[in-house]
Amino acid sequence: MSRKALLIVDMSYDFVADDGGLTVGTPAQTIVPDIVRTANLFLEKGDVVAVCMDAHTEDDPHFELWPKHNIIGTKGQELYGELETWYDKNKENKSVLYIPKPEYDAFFNTNLEEELLAADVGEVYVVGVCTDICNFLTVYGAYARGFKTVAIYDQMATFTPNQDVFIKQMESIFKTKILYTSDLEKLE
């Protein structure tokens, strides 16, 4: 397995916009330009970019726990801002995947693992929101399926005070490598 994949987790209007249904707000908005640059870098290097997006129905039991968000076919489920523009420009690229996900972990009940294996991916880089929920559990999903994991610290955000705790948990439990945007220039 020689390729890498960037997993962009839940960077939707509902999770990022000020008026989104379950928004992280400014912390998520500020990481958008770096995620776009990283996605371009991955494509330039011949690697994979997977947009992993919550996909809920109007009556999803998930909403017994959380406010309504990312309902299929609504503006809330669209990628936020510059990421939507990036996706529209690149969605025909065979190295760009769109993975609707029913749960926190982008591997659970999706075809993400099969797509990554078919693309010869051995290592996944995770960015997006929320660090302590979907990002953490997607890192676990990748780890549990034998992928090496990397978290890009300054391209993750959450609406809780738990960012650092969960990044450290990724590192200690799943042996996730922690990088910063500035480290990406040094990647092979």
C-alpha positions as CSV (number, residue, x, y, z in Angstrom):
1,M,0.0,0.0,0.0
2,S,1.7,3.1,-1.2
3,R,-0.9,5.8,-1.5
4,K,-2.2,8.2,1.2
5,A,-5.8,9.4,1.6
6,L,-7.0,12.7,3.1
7,L,-10.3,12.2,4.9
8,I,-12.2,15.5,5.1
9,V,-14.8,14.8,7.8
10,D,-18.1,16.6,8.1
11,M,-17.1,20.1,6.8
12,S,-20.8,20.8,6.0
13,Y,-22.8,24.0,6.2
14,D,-24.5,22.7,9.3
15,F,-21.2,22.0,11.1
16,V,-19.3,25.1,9.9
17,A,-21.7,28.1,9.1
18,D,-22.6,30.5,11.9
19,D,-26.3,29.5,11.4
20,G,-25.7,25.8,10.9
21,G,-27.8,23.2,12.7
22,L,-24.9,21.9,14.9
23,T,-22.1,24.4,14.3
24,V,-18.6,24.6,15.4
25,G,-18.5,28.1,14.0
26,T,-15.4,30.2,13.8
27,P,-12.9,27.4,14.7
28,A,-14.2,25.3,11.8
29,Q,-14.4,28.3,9.4
30,T,-10.7,29.2,10.0
31,I,-9.5,25.7,8.9
32,V,-11.2,25.7,5.6
33,P,-8.4,27.4,3.5
34,D,-5.8,25.0,4.9
35,I,-8.0,21.9,4.2
36,V,-8.5,23.1,0.6
37,R,-4.7,23.6,0.2
38,T,-4.1,20.1,1.7
39,A,-6.6,18.5,-0.6
40,N,-4.9,20.1,-3.6
41,L,-1.5,18.9,-2.3
42,F,-2.9,15.3,-2.0
43,L,-4.2,15.4,-5.6
44,E,-1.0,16.8,-6.9
45,K,0.9,14.0,-5.4
46,G,-1.5,11.4,-6.9
47,D,-3.1,10.5,-3.6
48,V,-6.8,10.2,-2.6
49,V,-9.2,12.8,-1.1
50,A,-12.4,11.4,0.5
51,V,-15.1,13.8,1.6
52,C,-16.8,11.9,4.4
53,M,-20.2,13.5,5.2
54,D,-22.9,12.9,7.7
55,A,-26.1,11.9,5.9
56,H,-29.3,11.8,7.9
57,T,-32.9,11.4,7.1
58,E,-35.5,13.9,8.6
59,D,-36.6,11.3,11.2
60,D,-33.2,9.9,12.0
61,P,-33.0,8.6,15.7
62,H,-29.7,10.4,15.8
63,F,-31.7,13.6,16.4
64,E,-32.8,12.2,19.8
65,L,-29.3,13.1,20.9
66,W,-28.4,16.0,18.7
67,P,-30.1,19.0,17.0
68,K,-31.1,18.3,13.4
69,H,-28.2,18.5,11.0
70,N,-26.9,17.2,7.6
71,I,-30.3,16.1,6.4
72,I,-29.8,14.5,3.0
73,G,-30.6,17.0,0.1
74,T,-30.6,20.1,2.3
75,K,-28.2,23.1,2.2
76,G,-27.1,22.0,5.7
77,Q,-25.4,18.9,4.2
78,E,-23.6,20.8,1.5
79,L,-19.9,21.3,1.9
80,Y,-19.1,24.7,3.4
81,G,-17.9,27.7,1.3
82,E,-14.5,27.2,-0.5
83,L,-14.7,23.4,0.1
84,E,-17.9,23.2,-2.0
85,T,-16.1,25.1,-4.8
86,W,-13.1,22.8,-4.5
87,Y,-15.4,19.7,-4.6
88,D,-17.4,20.9,-7.6
89,K,-14.1,21.6,-9.5
90,N,-12.6,18.1,-8.6
91,K,-15.5,15.7,-8.2
92,E,-14.9,14.1,-11.6
93,N,-11.3,13.2,-10.6
94,K,-11.1,9.4,-9.9
95,S,-9.0,10.2,-6.8
96,V,-11.8,12.2,-5.2
97,L,-14.4,10.2,-3.3
98,Y,-17.7,11.3,-1.6
99,I,-18.7,9.0,1.2
100,P,-22.1,9.6,2.9
101,K,-21.9,8.2,6.4
102,P,-24.8,7.3,8.8
103,E,-22.7,7.4,11.9
104,Y,-19.7,9.2,13.5
105,D,-17.1,6.7,12.1
106,A,-16.7,7.2,8.4
107,F,-15.9,3.5,7.9
108,F,-19.1,2.2,9.7
109,N,-21.7,1.0,7.1
110,T,-20.0,2.8,4.2
111,N,-17.8,1.6,1.3
112,L,-14.8,3.8,2.5
113,E,-12.6,0.8,3.3
114,E,-13.2,-0.9,0.0
115,E,-12.6,2.3,-1.9
116,L,-9.3,3.0,-0.1
117,L,-8.1,-0.6,-0.5
118,A,-8.9,-0.5,-4.2
119,A,-6.9,2.7,-4.5
120,D,-3.9,1.1,-2.8
121,V,-4.1,3.4,0.3
122,G,-2.2,2.4,3.4
123,E,-2.3,5.6,5.4
124,V,-5.1,8.0,6.1
125,Y,-4.9,11.7,7.2
126,V,-7.9,13.0,9.0
127,V,-9.1,16.7,9.1
128,G,-12.4,18.4,9.7
129,V,-14.9,18.3,12.6
130,C,-15.5,17.4,15.3
131,T,-12.2,16.4,16.7
132,D,-13.6,14.6,19.7
133,I,-16.5,12.9,17.9
134,C,-16.4,12.0,14.2
135,N,-12.7,12.6,13.7
136,F,-11.8,10.5,16.8
137,L,-14.1,7.7,15.8
138,T,-13.0,7.8,12.1
139,V,-9.4,7.5,13.2
140,Y,-10.4,4.5,15.3
141,G,-12.3,3.0,12.3
142,A,-9.1,3.4,10.1
143,Y,-6.9,2.0,12.8
144,A,-9.3,-1.0,13.4
145,R,-9.1,-1.8,9.7
146,G,-5.3,-1.7,9.6
147,F,-4.6,1.7,8.1
148,K,-1.9,3.9,9.5
149,T,-3.4,7.1,10.8
150,V,-2.3,10.7,10.8
151,A,-4.2,13.6,12.4
152,I,-3.5,17.2,11.2
153,Y,-3.9,19.0,14.5
154,D,-4.5,22.5,13.1
155,Q,-7.0,21.3,10.5
156,M,-9.4,19.9,13.1
157,A,-11.9,21.7,15.3
158,T,-14.7,21.1,17.7
159,F,-17.4,22.9,19.8
160,T,-16.2,21.4,23.1
161,P,-13.1,22.1,25.1
162,N,-11.8,18.6,24.4
163,Q,-9.6,19.1,21.3
164,D,-6.3,18.4,23.0
165,V,-7.5,15.5,25.0
166,F,-8.8,13.6,22.0
167,I,-5.8,14.4,19.9
168,K,-3.6,12.9,22.7
169,Q,-6.0,9.9,22.9
170,M,-5.5,9.3,19.1
171,E,-1.8,9.4,19.5
172,S,-1.6,7.2,22.6
173,I,-4.3,4.6,21.8
174,F,-4.2,4.3,18.0
175,K,-0.5,5.4,17.6
176,T,-1.8,8.2,15.3
177,K,1.0,10.5,14.1
178,I,0.2,14.1,14.9
179,L,1.2,16.7,12.2
180,Y,0.6,20.4,11.6
181,T,-0.1,22.1,8.3
182,S,3.5,23.3,8.2
183,D,4.7,19.7,8.3
184,L,2.9,18.8,5.1
185,E,5.5,20.5,2.9
186,K,8.0,17.9,4.1
187,L,5.9,14.9,3.1
188,E,7.2,12.6,0.4
